[in-house]
Each structure stands twice: as C-alpha cells, then as structure tokens.
Amino acid sequence: TIFPLLARHYAAHVQHENRRRQDRGEAPVPLDETLSESLGIKAQDLVQKTHWPNIDLIGAQLNLYWAEFQIPVWRMAERSWKLWDALSDVLAQDNILDNYDIVFFDTPPALGYLTINGLAAADILLVPLGASFLEFDSTGRFFDMLHSTFGSIEEAENMAARALGRGELSFQWDAVRAVVTRYDGTQQAELAALMQAYLGPVLSPHRQDFTALIGQAGEQVQGIYEADYRDFNRETYVRGRETFDATYAAFKQLLIGSW
C-alpha cells in the first residue's frame, strides 16, 4: 500500500525537525520501528507488475484504513508536517511520475486523510456517481466538503505564509468532472437532466449506460476489455463496449485538454 510512503514523508520531516531541536539544545523526538523502516522504502519497491502490459499498480488492503487513525496522531505530534504534500512529494522524489503517462489515484469514497493526499497530488478530479437522488445528494455534499476542507487548509497555511512573507498556498485542479455511471435512459433521464442543470459543466454530458456486460465479465473475473466477445450475447457485448469506449473517449479528451 502507499502507507509506507506517507510514513517516510513524516519520518523525514521528524528528522529535519530533530536537527533543529538539537541546534536549540532540545531532545530529539524518537522514531518508532515503523517510521525507521519506512525511510528505506521507495515507491518503486511498492509497484507491482500486472498481466496487462505497461500497467502497474500499488495495491490497497483493508488495513490501509488504519492510516486514517495514524495520520492525525502524527499531525498532532508535528503540527508543521504538511500531510497534504506527502504523496506528491515522495512520488516526485522517487521520479516515479517520469515512468508513466498517467497515474490514477483510486481514493475511498470519503474525504479522509488518504483522500486528501490523493486529491492534493492530482491534476484531474474525476467523480463517478449514479443517477439517483441519494448519490446526487451525497456528491453535492462531497463537493461542499471538498471546498471547505481545502479552503480551511489554505486559510491556516496562508495566515502563516503572509506573516513570514512567503508565497501563499492554493489548491487547484486542471479539470473537475463528475460522470454519471450505471445510467438507465428509460428511467433516469429526468433526474440526469436535473443533475446536469445543477452541476453544469462539472457534470460530463456523457452518460455511461448500465450494461449487463459488467456483471457477466465480473463473474469470469475479467475486465470489460479482457472479455471474449464469443462468451456473450452479441448485442450485449456491442452495447457494453460502446458505452465504455465513449466514457474513455470523453476522459481522453479531458486529459489531452489539460496537457
């Protein structure tokens, strides 16, 4: 998981602060075993090859959620640690971004510390949602929380930056898009139109249609693009591929525009 990278960033910060403490004649803050070991871990050590050519991943496990409890403990111990810079800093330090055209951060569906790290490191924010009132409401709340959370970070950091005469912090993305998935045009067209009117250009005009191909491919533990068309009804396969191809085309256009 990415947790060792976050731990390494924090451990390096503690080491930096310890040198300053020693200069002031203060006792250094000790590093526990986890933090000490993390200093020797590079992003390349965590990257795993897949059976797809040129597609690698850093996996996640359920115990990664433990980071949501550990990170605030670190933050309380070292208030000057900029946790939102952790992921982007270590990926840049390890030159991992030079090895790939695109890096995806698949964050939890909650605005926790892990998500904050992923969002702060991202250039494009892509938010999938279903065409239901519940998901529409929760997505709206997510954007509200996103604005208030990053706004509060900026406010706190910039207050100190202005006092020290430093440049101010500003979180920005090249593009922000919400994408309707699992869309059923016969039953959800009216709600989708309402969502489009409310979210405006933030909501992609493309809808990813619901298709039985997802469930059938999933039963075979395959992705849509791995599935053998001969294993499916021809109409189901063609319709399923079309909607995924269109979704990717819309994302590709967004990506090229941001480049």
N, C-alpha and C positions, 0 to 999 in steps of 0.2 A: 504494500500500500504506500501512499505518499506520506504517511505519518513520519517515517524516519527523516524525510526531507524537512518537514516542519520542525522536528526536534533538532535537526542540525542547525537550522537557521537560528533557533532560540539559543542553542548551546554556544554558537559563535558570538551571539550578542552578549551572553553572560560572560564569556571570556574577555570580550572587549571591555565590558564594564568592570570586570575584576582588575584589569590592568589600571584602570582609572582609580579604582578603590585603593590599590596598592600604592599608587602615587600620592594618595591622600593619607596614607598610613592606616587604612581600614582593612579589616579582614575580608578576604575574597569569599564569594558565595560558591560552595562546592557543587560539582556536577554529579548527579547520580549515575548509575551504570547505564541506563537507557540513553541519557544525553551524551555521555562519554563515547559510547559505541556509535552513536549517530554521526559524530564528527568524521568518521572514516567512511561514511556511506555516500556514494554518488548516485545521481539519478540513473545513470547507465546500469548500475547494479540492480535496479528495480525493474528495468524494462524487460518484458518477456516477448519473445517471438510468438507469432500465431501462424496458423496454417494458411493465412491469406498473405500473399507476397507484399512486402513493404508496409504492412500494417502491424504495428507493435502496440503493446499496452502495458500499463501499470495497473494491476488488478486492485480490487477492493474486497474487503471482508466485513462481516457484521461487526467484528471487534474494532473496525476503524471508527465506529461511532464513539468509542472511548475517548477519542481526540476532543470531542465536544465538551468533555469534562476536564481533560488535562490542560487544554489551551488556556482557559480562563485562570487556572491556577498559575500558569507561567506568567500570564499577563499581570496578575496581581503581584507576583514577586518582582517583576521587572516592568514597571509602567512605561519605560522608554522603548520597549520592544514593539516594533511596528509589525504586528502579526499579519496584517493585510498585505504586506510586501513579501511574506515568507516564500510562497510558491513561485512567484515571478522571479524573485532574486536567485533562488537556488537553481532554477531551470536555466537562467541566464549564465550563472557562474559555471555550470557544468556543460555549457554550449549544447544543450540538448535540443534547443529550438533550431539550430542550424542543420540538424539531421532530418527534419521533417517539413513537408509543405504545410500541413495542417495539424494542429494539436487540439483535440477535443477534451473538455473537462465535463464529465457527466456528474453533476452535483446532486446531492439529496434534495428532495422537494421541500426544503425548509431553509430559512435564512439563518443558518447556524455559522459557526466559525469556519467549517470546511467550505461551505458555500461562499462565504465572504472571500476566502482565499482564491477560490476558483473564479469568482466574478471580477476580483481586482486584477487577476492575471489575464483576463480575456480581452479580446478586441471586439468580438461579436457576441451578443447575448441572444440566444435562441430559446424560446419558451414554448413547449408544446402544451396544448390544452384541449380538452374535449368540448364539444358543443352542448354543454349542459349548464343550467343556472348555477349549480354548485361549483363547477370548475371555473366558470366565468367570474363568480364572486371571489373565489379563492385566488385566482390570478390577479384580479384587481387589487386585492389586499396585499398580494406579494409585491406588486409594483409600488404600492404605498409604503410598505415596509422597506423596500429597496431604497426608495428616495430618502426616507427618514433616517435609516441606518447609515448610509454612506454620507448623508448630509451632516449627521452628528459627528462622524469621524473627521470630516473636513473642518467642521467648526472648531473642534477641540485642537486639531493639529495646526490650523491656521492661526489660532489665537497665539500659540507659542511661536509660530513662524514669524508673525508680524513683530512680536516683541524682540526677536533675535535678528530681525532684518533679513530673513531667509525667504525663498520662494514659497508660494502657497501651494497646498495640495488640492488637486481637482481630479475626481474620478470621472472618466469619460469612456464611452464605447463608440466604435466606428459605426455600429448599427445595432438596433434593438428590434427584434421581431418575435411576435407570438404567432404560432402556427396551429390551426385547428386540425386535430387528428381524429381518426375513427368517425369520420363525418358521414352522416346519412342524409343525403339531399332531400329525400322524400319526407322526412320527419323533422329535420333540424334547420331547414333553410331560413325560416323566420327568425329563429334565435341567432343564427350565424350572421344575418343581416344586422340585427340589433348590436351584436358584438362588434361588427365592422364599423358601425356608426359611432359607437362609444370609444373604441380604441383607435380608430382612424388608421393612419399609415403604419402604426406599430403592429397591427394585425395584418399578416400576409393575406392578400386576396386569394391565394391558392389554398384549397382545402384538400387535405389528404383523406380520401374516401376510405370508409370501412371496407375491408375485404376479408373474405373467408380464407384467403391465401395465407394470412398471418398465422392463424390457428393451425392450419394444416401443415405449414412448414415448421412451426414450432413443435408439433408432435414428433417430427423427424429430427429434432434438434438441429435445424438448419436455418440459415438466414434466407430472406427472400431471393437474394441473388445467387445463392448456392443451390436452390431447389431445382430439381429436374422437371422441366415442363411436362414430361410424359407421365409424371405422377399425379397430375391434376387435371381437372376439367379444363378444356382449352379456354373457354370464356372466362372462367375464374382466374386462370393464370394471366391471361392478357390484361384483364381489367386490373388485377392486383399490381402487375408490373407497371402499367401505365401511371397509376397514381403515385407509386414510389419514384418512378422516373421523373414525374412532374415535380414532386417535392424536392428531389435532388437538384433539378434544373433551376428551381427558384432559389435554393440555397447557394448554388454555384454562382448565379448572377449577383446575389448579395455579396458573396465572398470576393468576387473579381472587382466589384464596385468599391469595396473597402480597401483592396490592394492598390 
